[in-house]
Every structure is written in C-alpha cells, then in structure tokens.
C-alpha cells in the first residue's frame, strides 16, 4: 500500500507546474504544520485507509492553494 501511495505522489509531482511545486516545497519546509493542515491531512489519510482512494490532483491543488492563501 505504501508503494502505491508513494507512486501516486510521484506521479502528481511529475505533473505539477513549477508554481505548484514551489507552493508544495514551501509548505513542506515549514517547521510545523498548522492545526488546520494537520486536521485536513489526518482526514485524508483516514479516508485513504478506509477506501484506498486518493484525492484527485485538482482537489489537492484547491486545498494547498486555500491553505497557502491564508
């Protein structure tokens, strides 16, 4: 299962624009995630564990954009 998630993430990253890559990089460089981001990630992970489905790239873009815009 972990390899599948890793593969999916790599595929998403390969298709990101340079701007989106920069946003994700900055998000990952933060020392600590906000409580909101932790809650979102925990919820997505729980959904993934239950269903095996991952969120669509478009949805990831929206979540990242909304968090970085704050």
C-alpha positions in Angstrom: 0.0 0.0 0.0 2.8 2.4 0.9 4.5 1.9 -2.5 1.2 2.7 -4.2 0.8 6.0 -2.3 4.4 6.9 -3.0 3.9 6.1 -6.7 0.8 8.2 -6.8 2.5 11.1 -5.1 5.4 10.9 -7.5 3.1 10.9 -10.5 1.3 14.0 -9.1 4.6 15.8 -8.5 5.8 15.0 -12.0 2.7 16.8 -13.4 2.8 19.9 -11.2 3.6 23.2 -12.7 6.7 25.0 -11.4 4.5 27.3 -9.4 2.7 24.4 -7.7 6.0 22.7 -7.0 7.2 25.9 -5.3 4.0 26.0 -3.2 4.3 22.4 -2.1 8.0 22.9 -1.4 7.3 25.9 0.8 4.5 24.0 2.6 6.9 21.1 3.4 9.6 23.4 4.5 7.5 24.9 7.3 8.8 23.8 10.7 5.3 22.9 12.0 2.1 22.3 10.2 -0.9 24.3 11.3 -3.7 22.6 13.2 -5.9 23.1 10.2 -3.4 21.4 7.9 -2.9 18.5 10.3 -6.7 18.0 10.5 -7.0 18.0 6.7 -4.1 15.6 6.3 -5.4 13.3 9.0 -8.9 13.2 7.5 -7.5 12.5 4.0 -5.3 9.7 5.4 -8.2 8.1 7.3 -10.3 8.2 4.1 -7.4 6.6 2.2 -7.1 3.9 4.8 -10.9 3.1 4.6 -11.3 3.3 0.8 -7.9 3.0 -0.8 -8.8 6.1 -2.9 -6.6 9.1 -3.1 -7.9 12.6 -3.8 -7.7 14.0 -7.3 -4.9 16.4 -8.3 -7.4 19.2 -8.8 -8.6 18.7 -5.2 -5.1 18.7 -3.9 -4.4 21.9 -5.8 -7.5 23.6 -4.2 -6.6 22.5 -0.7 -3.0 23.6 -1.0 -4.0 26.9 -2.6 -6.6 27.7 0.1 -4.1 27.0 2.9 -1.3 29.0 1.4 -3.6 31.9 0.6 -4.3 32.4 4.3 
